[in-house]
Structures are given as structure tokens and as C-alpha cells.
Amino acid sequence: MRGYDDDLRLAHVLADSVEPITMSRFRAADLSIESKPDLTLVSDADRSAEEIIRNQLGRTRPRDAVEGEEFPATGSSTRRWVIDPIDGTHNFVRGVPVWATLISLIDDGVPVVGLVSAPALGRRWWAGQGTGAWAGRSITQAKRIQVSKVSRIEDASLSYASIRSWEPLGRLEAMLDLARDCWRERAFGDFWSYMLVAEGSVDITAEPELALYDMAALVPIVTEAGGRFTSLAGAEGPFGGNAVATNGLLHEEVLARLGT
């Protein structure tokens, strides 16, 4: 039995507990929306979902640390749950169904469990260290997923979140050149781009600025599906403040073209 199976099952339980809340507030006429100091949006659903997850972790994993987007971090354990209650809040508040709850466990600096729950799409993706990556509506309705075998940029499908976000980094032209050279480019955005890489439907995605809670759950899913997830500088994992995810075969070329 793999060491993080119980934690992965718990991640599903946590997702089950917040889906009724997030879905009930999605497209709700009385949804409360605020602008945070960094000018990003937050809704009452974001805060409610994170509170539910934190309360359940407090009961089931009281020794573990917890870090989320909406509330201060708690605990100092080497086991750290990292939560994004609603990734894609701008989509959520505009009624676009591409949003998800991201739940991850980092153990001694390594992301070992990741779950992405997108109830408005009717989909979940998950992985634990050594379990492979899976997608479906639930554990009992799932199939194993794998990255593509595309090995040439000119045959690759590229997904991104925002072209304009590359300009402050001075990499806008590099991103545009990559997009021009790929076979296909589309802005699926946010968590979905990475899940499409893990499923083999997209071959490359990258973002120039991300927080740990945006990335931690994505890493085990992409890597267990056979892909790579690094920073633009090539550091493995979700700790570099930005991300490149590919099927692995294209990774070094993408880093050479976009890397800082």
C-alpha cells in the first residue's frame, strides 16, 4: 500500500464537502465579491470553501500545517496542506464554469498529493506519489491519464492563461514566437491547461507569475501522468513563482525559449 493513499482519500472527502457550497454560490444572484489589496477578486464562496477545508483538516490532521489563499497559514509541520478554494475566481464570478478547488499535500518539501475538483465541469483529476494520475467524476468512476508523445514544437498544442501577463517579465515576444511555431494555441487558462497537459490533449502550458497555492496540486498530477512541471528557471516543482508544464519531451526546448 502506498504511503499517501489515506491522504489522497481525505482530499476526495474534502472536495466532496466543499462542492455543494461552491456550486450553490456559482451564478448566485446574491454572490458577494470583493477586491483584495493585490486587486484580485475574492467571493464569499472562496472564504466559505477554505473555512470548511481548514475545519476538516483541523479534526482529521491536527498536527499538519495548512496554507491557503484566503487565510493566514497555520502550523509548522513538515506536512503542509496547500489549498486554493476556487482557482479561477474571475471565471467563477462571471459564470464561466472553468474553476476548481485545488487541494494538495506537501511532505518535507515534496508535493505528494494533488487533487483538482471542477464540479461545474463535472470532472476531477488527482494523483498521489507513486499512484499514477487519474481523472473522472469520482474514485470509482475514473481512468488513468497520461501525457502525449508529441516531440516537435510544430506538432504541439499550446495553452496559456493570458498573453499580456508575459509583458512585465519581458518575455512577451518569446511567448508569441512560441505560439506562432506551435501547431495550435488556445487560452484554456488556469488549472485546466495543466490538466489538459496531464490528459495528453495539450502538450505545453506556461504562466509567468503564480503563487504556491495555484500550483501545488497540479504538480503530482502532471508528473504522475508522465510530464514535467518546473519554474521558468528550470527548478522542479511549484516553488519558483511561475510554471512550465509539458509532456516532458518538449520541456527543454520550451525552457530555452521562455526561460528566465
PyMOL commands that set and color helices and strands:
alter all, ss='L'
color gray80, all
select helices_A, chain A and resi 5-25+44-60+89-94+119-121+153-155+164-166+172-181+190-199+212-215+218-224+251-258
alter helices_A, ss='H'
color red, helices_A
select strands_A, chain A and resi 33-35+41-43+65-68+79-87+100-107+110-118+123-128+132-138+141-145+157-159+184-186+204-207+228-230+243-246
alter strands_A, ss='S'
color yellow, strands_A
deselect
rebuild
show_as cartoon
